[in-house]
């Protein structure tokens, strides 16, 4: 996910227009997405996605990324973790209200590709506390936002990660890949 | 014209508090969990390229306690002890550490004057409050973050959580160390 230098994943009103993409980065993100076959979301990220992706590929101005990502995301199984969400309007989506750990353990046992958690910082922090994350991908953007929605929250304990790799893009984004740890 | 170089040890969640373990923070000394032989060399080269330190009061007081009694083979401590220290503080009265100078008022003007002198880099370690002030006034020429592969979960963060303005920077360099520390270095965007 995209992160500012001061550790925010969105501005105070959910702004993500500061996140920089270029062709190389989009290609790498798409390859990462292709390594997964199931999408996981928290409610806020899900609702943002649901308002965009079901019809994104229909627009005459759709980019190559819009088309590629739509082809993957729309048919993929999608799970929203939320206690408050009542209805979903996107194909192949279901709501999980509770027992996150058990749900993930069950999904892990099934054959298939990776499970990909998109953005969703609140759920991500919950996942971290439950030791559910195997790998992290952060795209560090060259910007200090000043305020916003933090990447990490409610982390009660110190957690060491292992750096797996880094890559620098021409647009100034540095992508960092870590293995989860404790 | 001298450059102001801000060089920070920072965790993945942006915490800069007490990487060296002198301040009684519950995770104090966290930077020592990540060691390799390239980081000390990098820090030595960085110090060699500098002739002054610019510090806030809190960082200065910790350093002034710790460094005068230190010695090492590569001359890091000698350099720290001998170089000029400019301390930004409205409350400090007496500065005990060798070669220290107090900046009490007109901080922005005084720092600008320092920058205009010829010479090597002016290095800022720690000094979170001062760094935010320098960033706000566009006085930082290079921001170096040594990002450690750890999420601390608590502690003082480098950037003001409620800064009024956003700042776009320009990536100057990134470098990976064997311990998993990543150096991210930035210039002002303009």
Contacts between the chains, C-beta under 8 A, distances in Angstrom:
chain1	res1	chain2	res2	distance
A	5	B	145	7.4
A	5	B	159	7.4
A	5	B	169	7.0
A	5	B	184	7.7
A	5	B	186	7.5
A	6	B	14	6.0
A	6	B	157	7.5
A	6	B	158	7.4
A	6	B	159	3.9
A	7	B	13	6.0
A	7	B	14	4.2
A	7	B	157	7.4
A	7	B	159	7.8
A	18	B	166	7.3
A	128	B	151	7.4
A	138	B	12	7.9
A	140	B	184	6.5
A	142	B	168	6.8
A	142	B	169	4.5
A	142	B	170	6.2
A	142	B	171	5.0
A	142	B	186	5.9
A	142	B	189	7.7
A	143	B	166	6.2
A	143	B	167	6.8
A	143	B	168	5.1
A	143	B	169	6.6
A	144	B	135	7.2
A	144	B	159	5.8
A	144	B	163	7.1
A	144	B	166	6.2
A	144	B	167	4.3
A	144	B	169	7.0
A	145	B	166	5.0
A	146	B	159	7.5
A	146	B	160	7.0
A	146	B	162	7.1
A	146	B	163	3.4
A	146	B	164	6.5
A	146	B	165	6.0
A	146	B	166	5.2
A	146	B	167	7.6
A	147	B	161	6.5
A	147	B	162	5.5
A	147	B	163	6.7
A	150	B	13	7.9
A	151	B	13	7.2
A	152	B	12	7.4
A	152	B	13	4.4
A	152	B	151	5.7
A	152	B	153	7.3
A	155	B	13	6.9
A	155	B	151	5.5
A	155	B	152	7.6
A	155	B	153	3.2
A	155	B	154	7.7
A	156	B	153	6.0
A	157	B	153	6.0
A	158	B	27	5.5
A	158	B	30	7.2
A	158	B	150	6.4
A	158	B	151	7.1
A	158	B	152	5.4
A	158	B	153	6.2
A	159	B	150	6.7
A	159	B	151	4.5
A	159	B	153	7.2
A	160	B	33	7.1
A	160	B	149	6.5
A	160	B	150	5.0
A	161	B	12	6.9
A	161	B	149	4.6
A	161	B	150	6.7
A	161	B	151	7.0
A	161	B	180	7.7
A	162	B	149	6.4
A	162	B	180	6.2
A	163	B	149	5.0
A	163	B	176	6.8
A	163	B	180	3.6
A	163	B	181	7.9
A	163	B	182	6.7
A	166	B	174	6.6
A	166	B	176	5.2
A	166	B	182	5.6
A	168	B	171	7.0
A	168	B	174	4.8
A	172	B	169	7.8
A	172	B	170	6.3
A	172	B	171	3.8
A	173	B	171	7.8
A	174	B	171	6.7
A	174	B	174	4.8
A	174	B	182	7.4
A	174	B	184	6.0
A	176	B	147	7.5
A	176	B	182	6.2
A	178	B	12	7.9
A	178	B	149	6.2
